[in-house]
Amino acid sequence: MLVLSRKVNEQIVIGDNIRITVISIRGNQVRIGFEAPLSVPIFRNELRHEDGHPVLTAGAATAILHPADPSYQIATSEG
């Protein structure tokens, strides 16, 4: 496992087309943003089955997001 330290607005690049950006840090909570091609699914690990497939329930609807998806919305307020 590679472990990196990053500050707000700094990025990590994976391959040629995946970027991870630190959006904010408050206490022990870090908000991160992802930029990736539509072919790369992005979801929270705790919402995956042991076989690696995502758990698709009503509560998991926000776990699989992609900025190019028309249903994707960026939160505009710190909540």
C-alpha positions in Angstrom: 0.0 0.0 0.0 1.3 3.4 -0.9 0.5 6.1 1.7 0.7 9.8 0.7 0.1 13.0 2.6 -1.8 15.7 0.7 -3.1 19.2 1.6 -6.3 20.8 0.4 -6.4 21.3 -3.4 -3.5 18.9 -3.9 -4.0 15.9 -6.2 -3.0 12.3 -6.7 -3.0 11.0 -10.2 -3.5 7.3 -11.0 -2.5 6.3 -14.5 -3.2 8.8 -17.2 -6.9 9.5 -16.5 -7.8 9.3 -12.8 -7.3 12.3 -10.5 -8.1 12.4 -6.8 -8.3 15.9 -5.2 -8.4 16.7 -1.5 -11.4 19.1 -1.3 -11.4 19.9 2.4 -10.2 18.7 5.8 -12.3 19.2 9.0 -11.2 17.5 12.1 -11.0 13.8 11.3 -13.1 14.1 8.1 -11.5 14.4 4.7 -13.6 15.3 1.6 -12.1 14.1 -1.7 -13.1 14.5 -5.3 -12.6 12.0 -8.1 -12.2 12.6 -11.9 -12.3 9.4 -14.0 -13.6 8.1 -17.3 -17.2 6.8 -17.3 -15.8 3.3 -17.7 -14.3 3.4 -14.2 -16.9 2.9 -11.5 -16.4 4.8 -8.2 -18.1 3.7 -5.0 -17.6 3.4 -1.3 -16.0 0.1 -0.3 -18.3 -0.5 2.6 -21.2 -0.8 0.1 -19.6 -3.7 -1.8 -20.3 -7.4 -1.3 -17.3 -9.7 -0.5 -17.3 -10.6 -4.2 -16.6 -7.0 -5.1 -19.9 -6.2 -6.7 -21.8 -3.1 -5.4 -24.7 -3.4 -3.1 -27.6 -1.7 -4.9 -30.2 -0.6 -2.4 -32.0 2.6 -1.9 -29.5 3.7 0.7 -26.6 3.0 -1.7 -27.9 5.2 -4.5 -25.4 8.0 -3.5 -22.5 5.5 -3.3 -22.0 5.2 -7.1 -21.5 8.6 -8.7 -19.8 9.9 -11.7 -19.6 13.6 -12.7 -20.5 12.8 -16.3 -23.7 11.1 -15.2 -26.7 13.5 -15.6 -28.0 12.6 -12.2 -24.7 13.6 -10.5 -25.0 16.8 -8.5 -22.3 18.6 -6.6 -23.2 19.8 -3.1 -22.9 23.5 -3.0 -23.0 23.9 0.8 -21.0 22.5 3.6 -23.4 20.2 5.4 
